[in-house]
Amino acid sequence: MIDSRTAPYAALVLRVTLGALFLAHAGLKLFVFTPAGTAKFFGSLGFPPELAYVVMTVEVLSGIALILGVWTRYAALVGIPVLLGAIFTVHGAAGFFFTNPKGGWEYPAFWVIALVAQALLGDGAFALRPSRDVEAANGQLSVAPSR
């Protein structure tokens, strides 16, 4: 049974945490590895170097949107391909545990699951732009504000 009094706050905690993680990862790419260095790394993986700029943009925009509670479900879903890409191109070959050399896929996989949970939960409390849920009612679709 879900406690409807505290569930919005649980979604809020998850939403803000996921947003902060996205901003931290974007910050690592922007300020430590630098955009040029990140692009070079993407190129070394066989990707177009320009893809690095797309990934950094997704991380920044998704992070901000999640923290603020703007288009939460979409922001969570848009981040999933970035993490799946990290699993399949970098972390997957390193094994499961993230403590393995070159980091395993355990952490990004957990992050994907958390993003799916956020997309299913919705905005939570204190969202600046609460999304609207589509609910089936008597065989017809109706739009109701999310709770």
C-alpha positions as CSV (number, residue, x, y, z in Angstrom):
1,M,0.0,0.0,0.0
2,I,1.3,3.4,-0.9
3,D,1.0,6.2,1.7
4,S,-0.6,9.0,-0.4
5,R,0.5,11.5,2.2
6,T,4.2,10.9,1.8
7,A,4.5,9.5,-1.7
8,P,4.7,13.0,-3.3
9,Y,7.7,13.8,-1.1
10,A,9.3,10.5,-2.0
11,A,8.9,11.4,-5.7
12,L,10.4,14.8,-4.9
13,V,13.4,13.4,-3.2
14,L,14.0,11.0,-6.1
15,R,13.5,13.8,-8.7
16,V,15.9,16.2,-7.0
17,T,18.5,13.5,-6.5
18,L,18.4,12.3,-10.1
19,G,18.6,15.9,-11.3
20,A,21.6,16.6,-9.1
21,L,23.3,13.5,-10.4
22,F,22.8,14.6,-14.0
23,L,24.2,18.0,-13.2
24,A,27.2,16.5,-11.5
25,H,27.9,14.3,-14.5
26,A,27.5,17.2,-16.9
27,G,29.8,19.2,-14.7
28,L,32.4,16.5,-14.8
29,K,32.3,16.6,-18.6
30,L,32.3,20.4,-18.8
31,F,34.7,21.4,-16.1
32,V,37.1,18.4,-15.6
33,F,37.3,16.6,-18.9
34,T,36.3,19.8,-20.8
35,P,33.9,19.6,-23.7
36,A,36.7,19.1,-26.2
37,G,38.2,16.3,-24.1
38,T,34.7,14.7,-23.8
39,A,34.2,15.0,-27.6
40,K,37.6,13.4,-28.2
41,F,36.7,10.5,-25.8
42,F,33.4,9.9,-27.7
43,G,35.4,9.9,-30.9
44,S,37.7,7.2,-29.5
45,L,34.7,5.1,-28.9
46,G,33.7,5.3,-32.6
47,F,31.0,7.9,-32.1
48,P,30.8,11.2,-33.8
49,P,32.6,13.6,-31.4
50,E,29.6,16.0,-31.8
51,L,27.5,13.5,-29.9
52,A,29.3,14.5,-26.7
53,Y,27.7,17.9,-26.9
54,V,24.3,16.4,-27.3
55,V,24.9,14.2,-24.3
56,M,26.1,17.1,-22.2
57,T,23.1,19.2,-23.2
58,V,20.7,16.3,-22.3
59,E,22.4,15.9,-18.9
60,V,22.2,19.7,-18.1
61,L,18.6,20.2,-19.4
62,S,17.3,16.9,-17.8
63,G,19.1,17.8,-14.5
64,I,17.5,21.2,-14.4
65,A,14.1,20.0,-15.4
66,L,14.1,17.2,-12.8
67,I,15.3,19.5,-10.0
68,L,12.6,22.1,-10.8
69,G,9.9,19.6,-11.6
70,V,9.3,20.8,-15.2
71,W,8.3,18.0,-17.6
72,T,9.5,15.5,-15.1
73,R,8.4,12.3,-16.9
74,Y,10.0,13.4,-20.1
75,A,13.2,14.6,-18.5
76,A,13.5,11.2,-16.8
77,L,12.9,9.3,-20.0
78,V,15.2,11.4,-22.1
79,G,18.1,10.6,-19.7
80,I,17.7,6.9,-20.1
81,P,19.4,6.5,-23.6
82,V,22.4,8.5,-22.3
83,L,22.9,6.0,-19.5
84,L,22.2,2.9,-21.7
85,G,24.8,4.3,-24.1
86,A,27.3,4.5,-21.2
87,I,26.5,0.9,-20.2
88,F,26.8,-0.5,-23.7
89,T,29.9,1.5,-24.8
90,V,32.0,2.0,-21.7
91,H,30.9,0.2,-18.5
92,G,29.4,-3.0,-19.8
93,A,32.7,-4.6,-20.7
94,A,34.1,-3.8,-17.2
95,G,31.7,-6.3,-15.5
96,F,28.9,-5.7,-13.1
97,F,30.4,-3.9,-10.1
98,F,31.1,-0.2,-10.4
99,T,34.2,-0.7,-8.3
100,N,35.9,-2.7,-11.1
101,P,38.6,-1.0,-13.1
102,K,36.9,1.3,-15.7
103,G,33.7,1.0,-13.6
104,G,31.1,-1.7,-14.1
105,W,27.5,-1.2,-15.2
106,E,25.9,-1.6,-11.8
107,Y,25.6,2.1,-11.1
108,P,24.3,3.3,-14.5
109,A,21.8,0.4,-14.6
110,F,20.5,1.4,-11.2
111,W,20.2,4.9,-12.4
112,V,18.2,3.8,-15.4
113,I,15.8,1.9,-13.1
114,A,15.5,5.0,-10.9
115,L,14.7,7.1,-13.9
116,V,12.0,4.6,-15.0
117,A,10.6,4.8,-11.5
118,Q,10.6,8.6,-11.6
119,A,8.8,8.6,-15.0
120,L,6.2,6.2,-13.5
121,L,5.8,8.3,-10.3
122,G,5.5,11.7,-11.9
123,D,6.4,15.0,-10.5
124,G,5.9,14.7,-6.8
125,A,5.7,17.6,-4.4
126,F,6.8,21.2,-5.2
127,A,7.0,20.7,-9.0
128,L,7.1,24.1,-10.8
129,R,5.1,22.7,-13.7
130,P,3.2,19.6,-12.7
131,S,2.5,17.3,-15.7
132,R,-0.8,16.1,-16.7
133,D,-1.6,12.4,-16.6
134,V,-3.6,10.7,-19.2
135,E,-6.1,8.3,-17.5
136,A,-8.5,5.9,-19.0
137,A,-12.0,6.6,-17.8
138,N,-15.0,4.6,-19.1
139,G,-13.1,3.6,-22.3
140,Q,-12.3,7.2,-23.1
141,L,-9.1,9.2,-22.4
142,S,-9.4,12.1,-20.1
143,V,-6.6,14.4,-19.0
144,A,-6.3,14.9,-15.2
145,P,-3.7,16.8,-13.2
146,S,-1.1,14.6,-11.6
147,R,-1.0,14.3,-7.9
